[in-house]
């Protein structure tokens, strides 16, 4: 029913836009993926993606089918995404600004 993508893009060190991989995107993705599995959240798939093109804003994450984009900074933000997945609550505080 729901699909969560975490950007795993890696740029050369010092690139002006940064990249999500160096901001621990894979570790954050893995934590959410394990929690979904451990809690038997079978209707949700969590996985890495290629570049989502917003690396400078933090770890890029998008939840489909709603198309909700998040900028993830830490594990506290994962809890907010968890609430989206389990309760349908979209957290405005971590919504990504897409220009």
MDTraj code that builds the backbone (N, CA, C; nanometers):
import mdtraj as md
import numpy as np

residues = "UNK UNK UNK UNK UNK UNK UNK UNK UNK UNK UNK UNK UNK UNK UNK UNK UNK UNK UNK UNK UNK UNK UNK UNK UNK UNK UNK UNK UNK UNK UNK UNK UNK UNK UNK UNK UNK UNK UNK UNK UNK UNK UNK UNK UNK UNK UNK UNK UNK UNK UNK UNK UNK UNK UNK UNK UNK UNK UNK UNK UNK UNK UNK UNK UNK UNK UNK UNK UNK UNK UNK UNK UNK UNK UNK UNK UNK UNK UNK UNK UNK UNK UNK UNK UNK UNK UNK UNK UNK UNK UNK UNK UNK UNK UNK UNK UNK UNK UNK".split()
xyz = np.array([
    [0.0808, -0.1207, 0.0000],
    [0.0000, 0.0000, 0.0000],
    [0.0849, 0.1268, 0.0000],
    [0.2006, 0.1208, 0.0697],
    [0.2872, 0.2382, 0.0786],
    [0.4309, 0.1976, 0.0478],
    [0.5018, 0.2908, -0.0124],
    [0.6406, 0.2676, -0.0514],
    [0.7224, 0.3885, -0.0055],
    [0.8293, 0.3630, 0.0691],
    [0.9143, 0.4696, 0.1217],
    [1.0521, 0.4575, 0.0575],
    [1.0962, 0.5638, -0.0065],
    [1.2278, 0.5665, -0.0703],
    [1.3195, 0.6626, 0.0043],
    [1.4413, 0.6175, 0.0326],
    [1.5461, 0.7018, 0.0902],
    [1.6559, 0.7180, -0.0143],
    [1.6931, 0.8407, -0.0425],
    [1.8007, 0.8675, -0.1365],
    [1.9307, 0.8069, -0.0831],
    [2.0045, 0.7422, -0.1710],
    [2.1337, 0.6846, -0.1315],
    [2.2471, 0.7405, -0.2173],
    [2.2203, 0.8536, -0.2805],
    [2.3165, 0.9123, -0.3739],
    [2.4443, 0.9560, -0.3029],
    [2.5557, 0.9382, -0.3731],
    [2.6866, 0.9777, -0.3205],
    [2.7575, 1.0648, -0.4238],
    [2.7983, 1.1837, -0.3802],
    [2.8762, 1.2740, -0.4656],
    [3.0194, 1.2786, -0.4154],
    [3.1051, 1.3403, -0.4936],
    [3.2441, 1.3551, -0.4507],
    [3.2490, 1.4418, -0.3246],
    [3.3428, 1.4118, -0.2385],
    [3.3573, 1.4857, -0.1138],
    [3.3761, 1.6343, -0.1420],
    [3.3047, 1.7164, -0.0657],
    [3.3157, 1.8603, -0.0799],
    [3.2226, 1.9210, -0.1844],
    [3.1417, 1.8396, -0.2495],
    [3.0481, 1.8920, -0.3491],
    [2.9529, 1.9910, -0.2825],
    [2.9234, 2.1010, -0.3507],
    [2.8421, 2.2086, -0.2919],
    [2.7024, 2.1627, -0.2514],
    [2.6461, 2.0637, -0.3172],
    [2.5113, 2.0168, -0.2836],
    [2.5116, 1.9047, -0.1810],
    [2.6299, 1.8532, -0.1503],
    [2.6363, 1.7424, -0.0562],
    [2.5719, 1.6182, -0.1155],
    [2.5493, 1.5201, -0.0323],
    [2.4802, 1.3991, -0.0777],
    [2.4132, 1.3339, 0.0421],
    [2.3168, 1.2504, 0.0139],
    [2.2399, 1.1868, 0.1209],
    [2.3171, 1.0729, 0.1868],
    [2.3975, 1.0025, 0.1105],
    [2.4703, 0.8891, 0.1678],
    [2.5605, 0.9334, 0.2825],
    [2.6304, 1.0455, 0.2656],
    [2.7203, 1.0923, 0.3717],
    [2.6446, 1.1449, 0.4932],
    [2.5140, 1.1631, 0.4799],
    [2.4295, 1.2071, 0.5919],
    [2.3594, 1.0877, 0.6568],
    [2.4145, 0.9685, 0.6332],
    [2.3654, 0.8445, 0.6953],
    [2.2296, 0.7983, 0.6426],
    [2.2010, 0.8260, 0.5171],
    [2.0713, 0.7852, 0.4615],
    [2.0500, 0.6343, 0.4677],
    [2.1544, 0.5573, 0.4400],
    [2.1370, 0.4117, 0.4410],
    [2.1135, 0.3588, 0.5822],
    [2.1797, 0.4173, 0.6802],
    [2.1588, 0.3754, 0.8178],
    [2.0172, 0.4106, 0.8648],
    [1.9707, 0.5310, 0.8308],
    [1.8347, 0.5712, 0.8670],
    [1.7318, 0.4829, 0.7976],
    [1.7534, 0.4567, 0.6700],
    [1.6633, 0.3698, 0.5949],
    [1.6573, 0.2312, 0.6578],
    [1.7723, 0.1782, 0.6947],
    [1.7783, 0.0442, 0.7533],
    [1.7023, 0.0379, 0.8856],
    [1.7135, 0.1407, 0.9674],
    [1.6420, 0.1435, 1.0958],
    [1.4909, 0.1415, 1.0740],
    [1.4426, 0.2217, 0.9788],
    [1.2990, 0.2239, 0.9529],
    [1.2531, 0.0920, 0.8904],
    [1.3339, 0.0383, 0.8019],
    [1.3013, -0.0894, 0.7374],
    [1.2918, -0.2017, 0.8406],
    [1.3881, -0.2077, 0.9313],
    [1.3864, -0.3118, 1.0358],
    [1.2666, -0.2961, 1.1282],
    [1.2356, -0.1723, 1.1620],
    [1.1204, -0.1493, 1.2496],
    [0.9919, -0.1945, 1.1812],
    [0.9776, -0.1624, 1.0545],
    [0.8587, -0.2053, 0.9800],
    [0.8497, -0.3578, 0.9774],
    [0.9623, -0.4217, 0.9557],
    [0.9643, -0.5683, 0.9534],
    [0.9338, -0.6247, 1.0921],
    [0.9986, -0.5708, 1.1952],
    [0.9792, -0.6201, 1.3315],
    [0.8368, -0.5994, 1.3821],
    [0.7724, -0.4942, 1.3339],
    [0.6348, -0.4638, 1.3752],
    [0.5310, -0.5249, 1.2788],
    [0.5793, -0.6082, 1.1864],
    [0.4925, -0.6748, 1.0881],
    [0.4075, -0.5767, 1.0078],
    [0.4690, -0.4681, 0.9689],
    [0.4008, -0.3671, 0.8885],
    [0.4114, -0.4109, 0.7417],
    [0.3352, -0.5120, 0.7070],
    [0.3479, -0.5778, 0.5773],
    [0.3032, -0.4916, 0.4597],
    [0.2216, -0.3933, 0.4834],
    [0.1690, -0.3114, 0.3737],
    [0.2634, -0.1984, 0.3350],
    [0.3821, -0.1939, 0.3990],
    [0.4796, -0.0876, 0.3739],
    [0.6111, -0.1482, 0.3282],
    [0.6671, -0.0910, 0.2220],
    [0.8000, -0.1319, 0.1757],
    [0.8927, -0.0115, 0.1897],
    [1.0092, -0.0333, 0.2515],
    [1.1094, 0.0715, 0.2718],
    [1.2344, 0.0299, 0.1962],
    [1.2865, 0.1200, 0.1116],
    [1.4067, 0.0857, 0.0365],
    [1.4840, 0.2095, -0.0053],
    [1.6074, 0.1860, -0.0494],
    [1.6907, 0.2956, -0.0985],
    [1.6531, 0.3249, -0.2429],
    [1.6886, 0.4445, -0.2846],
    [1.6664, 0.4850, -0.4234],
    [1.7934, 0.5506, -0.4749],
    [1.7919, 0.5817, -0.6003],
    [1.8964, 0.6649, -0.6566],
    [1.8716, 0.8085, -0.6123],
    [1.9382, 0.9013, -0.6754],
    [1.9282, 1.0414, -0.6353],
    [1.7857, 1.0932, -0.6513],
    [1.7365, 1.1580, -0.5453],
    [1.6053, 1.2218, -0.5488],
    [1.6172, 1.3723, -0.5719],
    [1.7414, 1.4212, -0.5876],
    [1.7715, 1.5573, -0.6326],
    [1.7519, 1.6677, -0.5292],
    [1.7467, 1.6352, -0.4012],
    [1.7331, 1.7390, -0.2985],
    [1.8310, 1.7155, -0.1831],
    [1.9472, 1.6621, -0.2135],
    [2.0448, 1.6237, -0.1107],
    [2.0862, 1.7387, -0.0204],
    [2.0839, 1.8612, -0.0710],
    [2.1290, 1.9744, 0.0097],
    [2.0341, 2.0050, 0.1256],
    [1.9142, 1.9477, 0.1252],
    [1.8167, 1.9760, 0.2310],
    [1.8187, 1.8735, 0.3437],
    [1.9062, 1.7775, 0.3373],
    [1.9071, 1.6684, 0.4345],
    [1.8827, 1.5395, 0.3587],
    [1.8634, 1.4313, 0.4282],
    [1.8360, 1.3049, 0.3611],
    [1.6977, 1.3140, 0.2967],
    [1.6935, 1.2934, 0.1668],
    [1.5675, 1.2987, 0.0930],
    [1.4923, 1.1682, 0.1102],
    [1.3638, 1.1808, 0.1396],
    [1.2775, 1.0652, 0.1590],
    [1.1405, 1.0990, 0.1013],
    [1.0825, 1.0045, 0.0285],
    [0.9495, 1.0267, -0.0275],
    [0.8625, 0.9052, 0.0012],
    [0.7372, 0.9327, 0.0378],
    [0.6408, 0.8279, 0.0694],
    [0.5338, 0.8272, -0.0393],
    [0.5199, 0.7135, -0.1037],
    [0.4171, 0.6944, -0.2063],
    [0.3123, 0.5975, -0.1561],
    [0.1872, 0.6063, -0.1984],
    [0.1422, 0.6759, -0.3180],
    [0.1077, 0.8232, -0.2961],
    [0.1147, 0.8724, -0.1706],
    [0.0769, 1.0117, -0.1451],
    [0.1716, 1.1120, -0.2078],
    [0.2967, 1.0727, -0.2303],
    [0.3947, 1.1657, -0.2857],
    [0.4375, 1.2701, -0.1849],
    [0.4484, 1.2316, -0.0579],
    [0.4898, 1.3232, 0.0481],
    [0.6416, 1.3172, 0.0602],
    [0.7061, 1.4332, 0.0477],
    [0.8518, 1.4439, 0.0525],
    [0.8952, 1.4945, 0.1885],
    [0.9927, 1.4232, 0.2474],
    [1.0473, 1.4615, 0.3766],
    [1.1970, 1.4882, 0.3656],
    [1.2452, 1.5763, 0.4522],
    [1.3872, 1.6007, 0.4697],
    [1.4236, 1.5477, 0.6075],
    [1.4973, 1.4378, 0.6103],
    [1.5263, 1.3660, 0.7345],
    [1.6640, 1.4074, 0.7860],
    [1.6689, 1.4452, 0.9113],
    [1.7952, 1.4892, 0.9704],
    [1.8496, 1.3899, 1.0738],
    [1.7599, 1.3139, 1.1387],
    [1.8038, 1.2276, 1.2488],
    [1.6981, 1.1208, 1.2781],
    [1.7251, 1.0415, 1.3821],
    [1.6335, 0.9340, 1.4183],
    [1.4994, 0.9861, 1.4704],
    [1.4971, 1.1034, 1.5293],
    [1.3703, 1.1624, 1.5737],
    [1.2766, 1.1826, 1.4548],
    [1.3347, 1.2189, 1.3412],
    [1.2531, 1.2364, 1.2210],
    [1.1964, 1.1038, 1.1721],
    [1.2680, 0.9940, 1.1975],
    [1.2154, 0.8624, 1.1609],
    [1.0859, 0.8331, 1.2350],
    [1.0780, 0.8775, 1.3598],
    [0.9556, 0.8580, 1.4376],
    [0.8383, 0.9313, 1.3723],
    [0.8652, 1.0471, 1.3170],
    [0.7612, 1.1239, 1.2490],
    [0.7162, 1.0526, 1.1220],
    [0.8097, 0.9925, 1.0512],
    [0.7742, 0.9154, 0.9324],
    [0.6975, 0.7898, 0.9732],
    [0.7384, 0.7281, 1.0833],
    [0.6675, 0.6113, 1.1346],
    [0.5204, 0.6461, 1.1612],
    [0.4964, 0.7615, 1.2211],
    [0.3587, 0.8044, 1.2470],
    [0.2821, 0.8241, 1.1176],
    [0.3487, 0.8703, 1.0155],
    [0.2847, 0.8817, 0.8837],
    [0.2432, 0.7431, 0.8349],
    [0.3349, 0.6480, 0.8457],
    [0.3087, 0.5140, 0.7932],
    [0.2018, 0.4391, 0.8721],
    [0.1973, 0.4600, 1.0017],
    [0.1064, 0.3825, 1.0855],
    [-0.0233, 0.4542, 1.1213],
    [-0.0198, 0.5877, 1.1237],
    [-0.1375, 0.6636, 1.1656],
    [-0.1880, 0.7600, 1.0591],
    [-0.1127, 0.7713, 0.9494],
    [-0.1521, 0.8637, 0.8437],
    [-0.1236, 1.0089, 0.8747],
    [-0.0422, 1.0339, 0.9781],
    [-0.0106, 1.1713, 1.0188],
    [0.1082, 1.2244, 0.9396],
    [0.0857, 1.3286, 0.8620],
    [0.1935, 1.3940, 0.7872],
    [0.2501, 1.5037, 0.8758],
    [0.3803, 1.4968, 0.9021],
    [0.4433, 1.5925, 0.9933],
    [0.4988, 1.7111, 0.9138],
    [0.4374, 1.8247, 0.9334],
    [0.4749, 1.9466, 0.8618],
    [0.6196, 1.9908, 0.8920],
    [0.6695, 1.9556, 1.0117],
    [0.8009, 2.0051, 1.0525],
    [0.9158, 1.9475, 0.9726],
    [0.8946, 1.8347, 0.9056],
    [1.0023, 1.7759, 0.8264],
    [0.9680, 1.7688, 0.6773],
    [0.8597, 1.8338, 0.6376],
    [0.8264, 1.8361, 0.4949],
    [0.9378, 1.9070, 0.4174],
    [0.9714, 1.8523, 0.3059],
    [1.0762, 1.9103, 0.2215],
    [1.0196, 2.0262, 0.1405],
    [1.1005, 2.1278, 0.1267],
    [1.0643, 2.2400, 0.0403],
    [1.1075, 2.2048, -0.1017],
    [1.0138, 2.1896, -0.1902],
    [1.0455, 2.1570, -0.3286],
    [1.0128, 2.2804, -0.4128],
    [1.1175, 2.3384, -0.4685],
    [1.1003, 2.4612, -0.5471],
    [1.1016, 2.4309, -0.6958],
])
top = md.Topology()
chain = top.add_chain()
for i, resn in enumerate(residues, 1):
    res = top.add_residue(resn, chain, resSeq=i)
    for name in ("N", "CA", "C"):
        top.add_atom(name, md.element.get_by_symbol(name[0]), res)
traj = md.Trajectory(xyz[None], top)
